[in-house]
């Protein structure tokens, strides 16, 4: 699933592909915004952890789950 995170005072958004479900991501964002967690913590497809301070979140955009791309093409 593609996740875009807007961070206050940062000129670019954070974009990552995550293997987590939409419900898991929504739960993590909700916990960060309600103060249960000081950080939004997500894991991308490569196992890297992305941590964003909850008080700096501007927005979180969830994309549709993407199917794996196979092969090469000139699209």
N, C-alpha and C positions, 0 to 999 in steps of 0.2 A: 504494500500500500504506500502510495506517495504521500508524504507529510511535508507541508510548508509551514514554517514557524517564523512569524514576524517578531523581531526584538526591538524594543524601544531604543532610540538613539543609535541604531545600527543601520547603515545604508543598504545592506542586502539582507534578504531573508535566508533562513537555513532550509535547505531542501534535502530530504533523505528518503530512501526506500526502506520501509520497515516490514518485518515479517509478523509484527504484532497485529492483532485484529483491531477493527475500528472501535469495538467496545473497550478493549484494553487501553487504547490511546485516549479515548474519551474519559475513562476513569482516571488516568494519570493526569490529564489536563484539569479535570474537575477537582482532584485532590490538591493540585498546585494552586488553583485559583481560590479555593475555599480556605487555604491556610493549613491544611493537614500536612502538606509537604512544602518545604522551602524551595525545592527545585522540581522542574519538570524533567524527568529522566526517561529517555527513549533509547532503544537499541536498533541500529540499522541492520541491513541484510548481511553485512560483513562482520558483525559482532561488535562494532564500535558503539560506545555509549555517548549520547548527546545529552548534556546537562545545561539547562537554561534556568536562571533565577526566576522564580514565579512572579516577582514584582516587576520584572522587565518584559513580560509577555505582552505583545500587542495583539496578535491573533494566531490561531492555529487552523490550518486548512487541510482537510482530509480528502485525498483523491480516491478514485475507484481502485479496487485491487487490480494489479496488472498481471497479465499472464507472462510467463517466461518467453523471451524472444530466442528463437533458434535460428542459426545460420546467418548468412550475410546477404544483403540485398542493397540495391541502389534505389531506395525510395526517395 
